[in-house]
Amino acid sequence: NSDSYKEISDARSGSREFSPSSKIDQVDLVDLATRMDTKEGKALAETILSAVKYNRASSSMTNSYGLSIYFPYRRVSTVDSAVREYDAIGLDDEYAECIKSFAGLETAGQVAAGGTSSALPSLLGTLSSFTGGSSSSAISSLLNGFIGGSSDIDISGLASTGLSFLSGLNVGKASDFVAANRLDASDFIFKKSDGQNVISLPDEKWALVHDIELNVFVDDGEGFIDLGLDNVFSYTERGELLAEYDGTWLALNGQAVAYYHVSTFDDGTNYTIKGRVPVLYNGERSDITVSFDNANPKGYVSGVTFAYAGGETDTVAKTSDLAVGAEIEFLCDYYTYAGEYQDSYRIGDKITYDGTLTVSDVYVDGTLSATYRITDIYGQHFWTSVMG
């Protein structure tokens, strides 16, 4: 309920996260506490470091100090169940109140922006015209309607039965904060400047942006093939986001595949970028992990992760090495022109793994639509207009 939400959101966004693709919101507690940049956070980090007597992590798993904790950010639908667990095990109530307050403001920011969105309006040239949350009073009305169950705004994974964490939200203060710290779909229309298509925002609005990812679709005449998300973007010398796409996409063994950026960690000296490629691995739904780091700037395949059948757990299995002789079929998501997810289909040719799976960029055939997906401090997604 205070103006420190942005600082906490920035710290949470940049913290070492475990299994971000499954959205279980587990982060390293020392890294999170340190990024708060407060004397209390530093004291907490020092106490944890003194308590953890043995910790070992791979060279690519930086900022991992031995103790993780649940802190909502990717999704808020599990806050209520986490709070119940904390109550059952006797965790201090202050931590439960902390994550409830954070999740409440995050939800307020998403409600003000119209809730869960998609790339479809951008692809069809009809950017969202939702303006219901442009003022504090309007946001307050939207929030009260959402909490009371009379709103048609949808937030992915959040059912009306899972809103207990909003019971203590100070709607007035939350509405004032969001009104003063918000982005809008209209902010992300490319405009001509010095002969280039760019998006220009004031510094205070860029400060509300956490992630920018390139999102590319192939129009096959009946709908859209989603090629995924990559953390690739360019700025002009004036600090404007540049509409620049060269028609290439990530490929494995020369085949363009659906690729989704999962995480980036960069301490200024070393970096690690991880992404996933959805596949059928010997007939099982899995993800091939693609990694980039200082030693491998062009990328390499670092393993395969199997999906749990039937969703027994929200966590993700450990990454395993690919087995020679394994059959791999690449998958992609397909959307109709109405914006409905239809299914995941095979893309490209089936391959038999022979010990080599090379990462490269290839030009993609077909009618391409490229847009940037912008993620703000509330975890809300916006898509830019399509790059011309």
N, C-alpha and C positions, 0 to 999 in steps of 0.2 A: 504493500500500500504506500510505498514511498518512492521518491524519485531515483532510488538506487537500482531500480529494475534493470535499466540498460547496462549498468556496470556488471551486475550479476549475470545477465544474459550473455554479455560479451565474454565473461570468464567461462561460463558453461559451454558456450559455442567453441571456444578454443582449447578446452581441456582434453586430455587423453581419454578417448572413449573406446570402450570394448564392445565389439559386435554392433557397430552403428547401423549396419544394414538391416538388422532385426529390430531396431528401435527399442531396445530394452533399457536404454538410458542409464547404463552403468559407466561411471567415470572414475578416474583415479582421484582419490580424495585429497592427496597432497597437492597434485597439480591444480585441482579446482580451488583449494584453499589459498594456494600461492597466487593464483591469478586474480583473486579478489583484491589483492594489493591493499590489504588492511593489516593493522597490527594484530588483530584477532586471528585473521586468516594465517598469518605467518606463525603465530604461536601454535595454532592447531597443527600446521604442517610439521613444525619442529617436534611436537609431542608424538605425532604418528610415526615420524622417522625414528624417534627414540624407542618406540614400541615394536616396530617391525625388525626382527632380528635376522631374518634371512630373506633375500629377495633376488631373484635372477630373471632377467628378461633378455630377449634377443636384441641384437643391435638395432633392428628396425622398430622395436617397441620402446621408443623413447618416452620419458616422463611417466614411467610406470614404477611406483614406489612400494607396492605390496598390499595396498588396501583400496578396494573400489567401493562405491556407494551408489545407490539409486538417486538420481536427480533429474526430474522431468524436463524434457526439452523437445525430443523428437515427437513425442505424443503425450497427451495428458490423460488418456483413458485409463491408465493403470494407477493413477494417484490414489484413488479411494482404496483400492486393494492394498497398496503399499502402506497407507496409513493404518489400516486394520492390522497388518502384520506387525508394524512397529508397536502398536498398542499391545499386541499379544506377547511380544518379546520384551517389553519394558523399555524401549528406546525413549529417550527424553522427548517430551511433548514439543519442545521448542523446534526440533528438527522437522517434525511433522507439520507444524504451523508454518515453518519456512517454505517447504515445498508446496504446501497448499496455496500460500500467498503468491508464490512465483507462478504456479500453474494457473491461478486465477487471473493474473494480469496477462499472461500469455494467451489465455482463452479470450479475454476481453479484446486483445489486439486482433485476434483472428475473426471474432464476431464483427468487429468494426469494419473489417475488410470484406465481409460477405461470406466468410467460412471457406471450406475446402474448394479450391479452384482447379482448373485444368488448362492445358495449352490450347484447347480447341478454339476458343474465341480469337486468339492470336493467329492461328493457322487459317481461319476463315475470314480474317480481317475485321473482326468485330470485337475489339477489346472490351472487357467487362465495363459496363456503365454503372455498376453499383456505387451509389454515393450516399447510402443511408447512414454511414458512420462518419460524416465529415465534421461534426461539431460535438462538443461535450454532451449537450442535451440529447442529440440524436443517438449517440453511442450509449448513453444511459438508458434510453428507451429500448434500444436493441438488446442490451444486456438484460434488462428486466424481463423482456419478452423471452429471451433465450433461457434464462434461469427458471422462468415460470412455465416453460413448455409451450408457449403460444407462438414461437418463432419457427419459420421454415428454413432458417439458416442451418446448414449441416457442417459439422466438424468431424472429419474422418475418424471413425473408431469410437466416438464419444456418444454414448446413448443417454437418453434422459434419466435412466436409472443410475447413472454414474456421475452425477453432478454434486455429490455431497461436499466436495472440496470447494465449491463455490459458495457454500452457505455463509461463510464469514467474510466474503468479499465486500469491501466498501465500494459500492457501485459508483458513487459520486467521485471519489478520489481516482478510481481506476479510469473512469471516463475522462476526467480532466487530463490524466497522464497520457492516455492513448491519443486524445485529440491533439495534444501538443507534440506527439512523437509517432507519426504515422506516415506511411506511404500510400499511394493510390495507383490504380492501374493506369491512369492518365499520365503518370510520371514516366512511363516506359514506352513512349512512342518515339521512334527514331525521327529526327528532323535534320535537314540540311544545314551544315555549318562549314564554311570554307571548302565547299565541294565534297564534303564527306557526310555520311549519315551517322549521326551520333545521338547519344542521350546525355544531356547536361543537367546536372542537379547541383544545388548548393551543398556545401560541405556538411551542413547539419542533416541533410537527407541521406547523403552517402554514408554518414555515420550510423544510420539505421539499417544498412545492408550488411548481412553476414556472409552470404555466399552468392556467387555468380557462376552459373554453369551453362554451357552450350547444349541445347536440346535440338536434335535434328530428326526430322520425319521424312519418310518417302511416301509420296502420294501415288498409289498404284491404280488410280482410276475408280476405286470403290471405297477407299478409306485410307488410313494412315498407318504405316509401319513405323513404330517407335524405335529409333536407333540408340536411344538412351541419353545419358548426361555425361559431359566431360568438363573438367575444370579448365577450360581454355577460353580466354577472352583477351581483348586488347583495349588499351586506353590511348587517346591522343596525348600530345604533349600538354594540352590544356586540361587534362584530367577528365575528358569525356569518354564514355563507353562507346567504342567504335563498332559499327555494324560491319564485321569482317568475317567472312567464311569462305574457305577455298574449295569446298566441295569434297573434302577428304574425311575419312572416319577410320577408327581403329579397326585393324584386321588381325586375324590369327591365321598363319600359314596362307596369307594372301586373300583370305575371305573376309569381307566386311561383316562384322558381328554387332549385336546389341551390347553396348558397354555402358555401365553405370558407375560413375565416380562415387566412392564410398567415403574416403577420408583423406585428409592432407595434414601432415605434421611437419612444420618447418621452424627450427629454432634459430634461423639466421645463418647457420653453418651447415647443418645436415637436414635433409628432407626425405620424407617417405610419402608417396602417394599410392593409394590402393583403390582398385576398382574391381567390379565383378562382371562376368559374362555368363548369362543364364544358358544352361545346356542340359541335354539328356546325356548322362555319363553311364554307359552300359545300360541305358534304359531308365536310369534313375534321375529325377529332377535334382540338379546340382548347380553350383556356381563355380566357374573357373576364376581364380584370383589372379589379377594382373597387377604387378607392382612396378613402381618407378622410384629410383633413389639416386644418390650422388654417383654411385658406381655403375648404375644402369639407367642412364637418362632416357634411353629409347624403350625401356620397359622389358619385362620378362614375365613368364608365367610362373607363379610361385606355389601353385597347388590347386587342389579342388576341394570344395566344401559341399558336403551332402546335406540336402534338406531333410528334416525329420518328417517321416511319413505320418500323416494324420495330425501334425501340429502338436505333438505331445508336450513340447516345451517352447518357450519364446527364445531360448538361447540358440546359439549356432554351433554346430559341430566343429571340432578343430579341423584345420586345413590339412589335407593329406597329399602326399606326392601322387602325381599321375602315374598310372601303371602302363607299361608298354603293352600294346595290344588292345587297350581300352577303346571302345567305340564312342565317338563324340558327335552329337548332333546339336547345332546351335539353335537357340530359340529367340524369338522376338515377340513383343506384345503388339496387338493389332486393334485399332480403333475405327469405328464407323464414322461417317461424316456427321452423324448425330452426336458424336463424342462418347459413345458407349464402348466400353472395353468388350471385345468380342471373344478373344482367346489368345493363347500363346501358340505361335506356329513355328515350324522349322524354317530356318533361313540358311541358304547355301547348301553345300554338300556335306554328307556324313564323312568323317575322317576316322582313320584308325591311328591311334597315337603310336609313333615309332621312336619316341624319346626326344623329339624336337617339336616345339610349338612356338613359332616365331611371331613376335609382335611387330607390327608395322602400321603405316597409314596407307590407305588406298583411296583412289577416287571412286565415288559411288555413282552408279548409273541411275537414271530415272529423274523424276521431278522432285526436287528437294525443297524443303522448307526448314530454315534455320532460325531459331529464336534463342534468347537467353532466358533462363529461369532465375529469377531473383528471389532470395530468401531473406526476410527481414528479422528483426530482433524478437518477433513473436513466433517465428517458425512458419509464418504465412508465405505462400508462394505467389509470385507474380510472373507473368511472361511478357517479354517485350513484343512489340510488333515484329512481324517477320522481316528478316534482313532482305533488302531488295538488291 
